């Protein structure tokens, strides 16, 4: 039976071998990808790396967040950011956040 130190040593050796193999294979993969890009005339935008892709990501940032809390007066809060005054006042008056949770 191998000792703990022997197993740790073997793991270290295998990790080193794996990195060497990965480096060799990576060079071949990169060459293949470059060949395909040239063959098909692909651009950074086609691959999702260009200005169009960045604009698409920005569009997703402004998504509407659903309302999670509402009081009887119609005030709402998504649960993000600073608590609104109406909720802070209600909590100070002894109410619970769960009283306003939309179910």
Helices and strands as residue ranges (DSSP letters): H 4-40, H 51-61, E 69-70, E 76-77, H 85-92, G 97-100
